[in-house]
Amino acid sequence: MSMKLQLLYTHTPIFAYGTTDTDKAEQVSNTTVRKQRLPLNTGTSIIKRVQRNGVRKIHDTQLKKHGPEKNSEDGVLQKKKLGVHTTCSTKWVSYGGIIPSILKDLDMIQDVEEALRPWENKINNKERSIILKQQLKWDRALEIFNWFNDNSHELNVIHYNIMIRILGKSREWTLLEGLWNQMNARGIVATNSTYGTLIDVYSKAGLREDALFWLETMLEHGIEPDEVTMVIVVQLYKKAGEFQKAEEFFRKWSLGEPLRPSNNHMKAAPELDERASISNVSFGSHTYNTLIDTYGKAGQLKEASETFVKMLKQGIPPTTVTFNTMIHICGNHGQLEELSSLLQKMEEVRCSPNTRTYNILISLHTKHNDIDMATKYFKRMKAAHLEPDLVSYRTLLYAYSIRKMVCEAEELISEMDKKGLQIDQFTQSALTRMYIEAGMLERSLLWFHRFHLAGNMKSECYAANIDAYGEHGHILEAEKVFLWCQERKKLSVLEFNVMIKAYGIGKCYDKACQLFDSMDKHGVAADRCSYSSLIQILASADQPHIAKPYLKKMQVAGLVTNCIPYCAVISSFVKLGQLEMAEDVYKEMIGYGMKPDVIVYGVLINALFDAGRVKEALYYADELKRAGLPGNAVIYNSLMKLYTKVGYLKEAQETYKLLQSSEEGPAVYSSNCMIGLYTKQSMVDPAKEIFETLKKNGTANEFSYAMMLFLYKKIEMFDEAIQIAKQMRKLGLLTDSLSYNNVLDLYANAGRPKEAIQTFKDMVTASIQLDDCSLRSLRNLLLRYGASRQALDKLQVSMKKDTSNGLQAWMLALTSVLEMDEYDDK
């Protein structure tokens, strides 16, 4: 057997599961058996668990020395003698027989011995179970259990199961495990219910590993989980968010497959390898509800719906819980049209909706912005004589508030006031915002004052209200709330932070600094948010000189955990053109061991590049590479601009590849930079590849075409260049002197006077100013066709003296060339 349980506080033998009566007799003959009375607490670790990886002690840290107990129900320290119940159970009379009298005696008489002695010979097993179940406090139940034990009453596995649940619910793990040891030592074999209870109580306490330990122990001893235990295990996985494991466990259980993974290091367990499949067996409604909820939480709408249909086909009447779960799942998956069908089905099977049903419907419809339908369900709930609870009111009230539905919200508030229902502080601040956004400033203050005067507002609620006023620029109102909070002596760092934020929004920068500086006087220490908010406000207001000392204080206080506040100040100095100050802050940051991020590098690289300080920009680019920081599209584009400027082709290629692999992909600017670099190197193929990609994506712009034209012209691929020029004309990309000059120069160099003259005419028609570049291209064309330099000089002089006459002279000369060209062609 792979798990061994040891009693450390007794020498009573431990009976292993599966031992025969003869085995037990032999063990008893070798060891004196005495009755074990489970103490109310113990200072000794009671249980050791032997697992595959060795011995594991659990919960030793929870053990306490023997002394007064703190009752888990009322928090009162009591001695071993326990107080009696203060409330009689209304179930007592329904039991009949001697039970009501016994329970009454136990309720009235503190001493268990005195209360139970008259009934000692009259109590049977069933009555012992009822007596234990009816105890409201774990320590009272344990005292009664020990009395039964001391007075030779038969205690069977059912009684132990009851006590395991009672102790588990109270999280008395040491006592629970002591009880398990006692039970094991007496040879009382644990049942499905025992293990199910152990798994359940540990799971509900959040002790997942311990719950799974009990499951494995159960499987090791060949006990197959019944339906109830299976559901408990599924719920265990569901609670841990392990939906796939929950589904897998149910699948194996229902198909009769082994539930425990094989392990060569473990002794073979008697778990059935060929369990019978029960996939077609009908389960109880609780099982179906658990499965449906598990599928729903796992986002498996199809499986949840199929399970629901199977439940109906097998004649299992769905409960309100079933329908509530299905409604919730369908609504969360946007299947609102299914909700009416589910409600109709509820009517068919005579399963009435409850308050939770309507609350789910209200919540789903507000979530999907159908406030009218949410309101209808609220009214339908009341029409069905169901009382809306706090959840109903708060859900709808919040929905009204964020939609500025003032009349509807006030109607609900009136109802809540009549019923004495409390409005929580989250809803209160939401309604303050509603009044503010509806332009009802005075009403908002009256609403806030109502809760302020009640004296129950927490610091967080004051902060939320200050923030509501501050975000909308109502500084005076925010200050009033701040002062009222101060009157109640509830000022905390939260109020200071939101008030500083409000001053920033209202551009009251001096007040923001004064408030921050006064925090010490109020006994409030500034936190990271306080410093960050003020520094960001001042940096955004172009006041980095004032922000810098606060940054220094923040660093000294040990509150700087990243480079964000430094980046804000650096960016502010850069914006003002004070690059030396920006670099000083950068060096200060490095001096404190704070590592810059890509944003800091990007700011400095761009700023220095724009200032023409390319060498310094390259330094920071190299620092960025050395830091090995993951880049982004912004920094890559900055680097592309820098590398293009200095003609670093290799570095630009590497950066462009990173852009290509990024989610955003390369911007047209970076692509144009690469085309420009390839043009300088006369590298046609890679330039053409990028250009064609831009055209395919529809992002090629005027500069993309112009650079490709320049590249083809440069290497005298005139036909390709002329095709680019024609495309530019067709796309309307000839818009300024630069683009026209580029095309005009192409035609001049290619010896195409007809196209050159047409381009020249287009420039005149479009009122594009001819500049030196334009005239140089025309001069080259005319020289090519035999015009003298002296004649061309006269044309240029005439252009300067009289633009209109000069243009006519140029046009006449070009026409003569065209006629000559046509004559030659003939």
Secondary structure by P-SEA (a helix, b strand, c coil): ccbbbbbcccccccccccccaaaaaaaaaabbbbbbbbccccccccbbbbcccccccccccccccccccccccccccccccccccccccccccccccaaaaaaaaaacccccccccccccccccaaaaaaaaaacccaaaaaaaaaaaaaacccccaaaaaaaaaaaaaacaaaaaaaaaaaaaaacccccaaaaaaaaaaaaaacaaaaaaaaaaaaaaacccccaaaaaaaaaaaaaacaaaaaaaaaaaaaacccccccccccccccccccccccccccccaaaaaaaaaaaaaacaaaaaaaaaaaaaaacccccaaaaaaaaaaaaaaccccaaaaaaaaaaaacccccaaaaaaaaaaaaaacaaaaaaaaaaaaaaacccccaaaaaaaaaaaaaacaaaaaaaaaaaaaaacccccaaaaaaaaaaaaaacaaaaaaaaaaaaaaaccccaaaaaaaaaaaaaacaaaaaaaaaaaaaaaccccaaaaaaaaaaaaaacaaaaaaaaaaacccccccccaaaaaaaaaaaaaacccccaaaaaaaaaaacccccaaaaaaaaaaaaaacaaaaaaaaaaaaaaacccccaaaaaaaaaaaaaacaaaaaaaaaaaaaaacccccaaaaaaaaaaaaaacaaaaaaaaaaaaaaccccccaaaaaaaaaaaaaacccaaaaaaaaaaaaaccccaaaaaaaaaaaaaacaaaaaaaaaaaaaaacccccaaaaaaaaaaaaaaccaaaaaaaaaaaaaacccccaaaaaaaaaaaaaacccaaaaaaaaaaaaacaaaaaaaaaaaaaaaaaaaaaaac
